[in-house]
Each structure stands twice: as structure tokens, then as C-alpha cells.
Amino acid sequence: MNLKIIRRVPRDRTIALTFDDGPHPSHTSALLDMLKKHGIKATFFVVGEHAVQNPGLIKRMADEGHSLGLHHYRHISSWFLTPWGLKKQLEKSNEVIRGITGEETYLYRPPWGHLNVSSLLFAKRYRIIIWSHIFKDWKVKECRDNLSRRLNHADSEGAVYVLHDNGATLGADEDAPKYMLECLDAFIEDALERNIRFISLDDAL
């Protein structure tokens, strides 16, 4: 079986913004406000248990035209899951999204980008999305010192950027998304002035 892993989208001067680990009650709400202000769409790879706790944010994502993807029911690496365990993580997450939005999703990003042999079993049903650029935005220091520069130096040729709207995951700083949002807001404003487009993965693939 040929497992196709998507790292870029077939568009020039285009960025697919993607966000992992949410939704978070305050950070994700602020992020949605910012995206709405700029009139752009993004993709959210949500953790199922966080979606259960914040159904209004999931519904808002769908209502405002953003794409939704799976990021396991719990933020656990595929490396520590049995084939049955991985299947359960995906199915349970999709059930949550369907229960809130009325729609299932075909997009999947494993936590930390970790894949295992079991992932092959789901290649026909899901489109596995990794990224072309990752920015270490889960750390406050990285956001303060480096994120703006890294965003501005990353290319926009069908790029898939991954950022994080929840700082409560293992290894992350709880306040990091607040600093990420400040950098991202300025970056988006500048990119739009340079006629760079932002699209959701549903619109790109």
C-alpha cells in the first residue's frame, strides 16, 4: 500500500495555516477572532477530549469555514498505541466532531507527526497531513526570540505551517499560544499586503 503523506499543497504564493492540540477556551477563541478579522481560513487538528470540553469552539470553527482534522482523542503518540488503540483514537475523535458539526473529517495529523505501521491501515480513509514548516512555538522563549523571524523567512509556495493553540500539552509552556498569536497577527497582516493567500486544507486538496 502506498502511504501518501502530505507536506505541501499544490498552490503558489499560498500558505495553509494549521493549528494543533486545541481547542483551548481562551487561546483558540482569540485565534478565531484574529482569523475572522483578517478574513482567512485555517485548519484545526483537534484533540478529541478537548473538543468534548469546548464544543462551542468546534462548532464555531465549522460555521466560520475552517477545516477540522483529527489529532487523536488524547494527545498520545502513535508509537505507544496498538493497531486497535490507534483505530479507537481516530474513530472516537471523529464521532465527537460529527456529533458537534454533523460532519466527519478525512484529515489526520498524528501527535508529534509520529506514524507507525498501523497508520497504513487508515491510509485509504484519511489524508495524513504533516507539515513543511514547524516553528517551536510551544515554548514562550522561542516565540519571543525567534518566531517572527522564522515566520518571515519561511517560504509560501504551497507551504503547510503548523502552530499550536493549546499550551497544556506535554513539553509545552501554558502561555506560549498568547505570544504565538501576537507574532502570527503581525505576520498575517504583512503577508496579505504581499498578496500571499491563506487557505484551509479542505479548499487546498
N, C-alpha and C positions, 0 to 999 in steps of 0.2 A: 504494500500500500504506500502510495506517495503522500507524505505528510507535507502539506503546504503551510509554511509559517510566514505570515505577512509582516513585513517590517516597514514597508513604504506603500504609498498609494500612487496610482498612475496619473498624477496631475502635476503640472509645472507651477511654480510660484504658489504653492499651496501647502498648508500645514494642517494636519489632523491633530488637534489637541485632545489628549486622553488623560483621564484622571482615575487613579486607583485608590482603593481602601475605604472609600466612603460608603454611604453618606454620613456626614458629621453634622449635628444640628446647627452649629453656628458657621463653621468654615464652608460647608457646602452651600448653605443659604447665601453667604456672602459671594461665593463664586458664581452662583446662578444669577445673582443681581448684576455682577460685573459682566458676565457674558451677554445678558439681556441689554445692558447699557451699550455695549459695542455692537449688538445685533449679530452675534456669531453663534454657531452651533459647535458642540463638542461631543465627546463620548465618555461615558462614565462606566468603568468596570467596578461594579459594586459588590461588597461583601454581603452575603445574604442575611446574616444576623443583624447587620447594621440597617439593612433595608427594612427588616421587620420592625425595628425600633423607630424608624423615620419614614413611614410610608408616604407622608405628605411630600417629602422631598423627591421620592421616586416618581410620584405622580406628576410633580411639577416638571421634572426632567423630561418626561414623556410629553406633557402638554406643551412645553416650550420648544419641542422639536429636536431635542438632543437624543443621541443614541445610547442605549443601555447594553452592557455586556456583563458576563459572569466573571467573578473573581473569587470563586468558591463560597460556600456558605459560611465557613470560618476561614480566617486568614492563615491557612496552613499549606506548607509546601507539598507539591505532588510527590516529592521524594519520600515523604513519610506516609503516603496513602497506598492502600491496596487497590487493585483494579475496582473492586466493589466500592471501596471508600471514595475513590475519585468519582465514580459514577453517581454515588449518592450526593456528593458535594454539588455537582453540576445540576442534577435533577431537582434537588431541594431549592437551590438558588433560583432556578428557572420557574419553579412553582410560585415562589414569593413574587417575582417580577410579574408573572401572569396574573396572580391574584390582585395585584395593585393596579396594573395598567391594562389588563385584558389581552396582552400580547406577550409571546415568548421572545427570546433573543437567540440569535445564532452566533453571536460574538463571544469569544472566550479569551481571557488572558490569565494564565496561571500566576499565583503569587510568586514574586521574585523572578518570574519568567521561567520557573523550573518545570521542565517536562519530563515524563518518564515513558516507558514502553506502553503503559496503559493509555496514554494520550492517543495512540494510534487508533484505539477503538472508537474514538469520538471524532476523528478527522472528517468523516463524511457528514456529520451533523453540524459541527461548529467550525467557524473560521477562527483559527488561532492567531491572535494579534500579539506581536511582541512590540518592538519599537525601533526607530532609527536613532533616537536621542533620549538619553536619560540624564538627569541633572543633579542628582544627590540632594534634592530639595526636601528630604525628610529630616535634615539637620538645620537648626537655626543658623549656625555659623556659616554653613555653605550658602544658605540663602542670602545672608547679609554680605558675605565676602565675594561670592562668585556667581550667583545665579543670573544676575542681569547680564554680566559679560558672556556667560555661556549661552544664554538665550539669543543674544545679539550676534554671536559668532556661529550659531548652528545654521545649517542650510535650510531652505524652504522648498526644495524640489521634491514634492510628494512626501515630505517628512512626517513621521509619526512621533510626536513628543509625548513622553509620559511624565506627569506630575502627580502630586498626592494631595488630596483634600481632607485627609484624616491623619493626625499625628499620634494616634493612640496605638499604633501597631508596634510590634517588637522591633527595637532598634531605632525608632523614630523619636523626634522631640515633639512634645504635645503642641507647642506653639509654632512649629515650623510652617504650617499652612498659612498662618497670618502673614508671615514675611514673604512666602511664595506668592501670595495674592498681590502684594504691593509691587513686586517685580514684574509679575505677569501683566498687570494692568498697564503699566508703562510700556512694556514690550508690545502688547497688542495694539495700543494706540499708535506707536511708531510703525509697526508692520502694516497696518491698514493704510497709513499715509503713503507707504511704499507700494501699495496695490498688491499686497500679499493677501491671499484668501485663506479663510479658516473654514473647514468643513467637518461634518460628522462622518463617521465611518459608514453609516447607512447610505449617505449621499456619495461616498467615495468609491465603494466597492460594488 
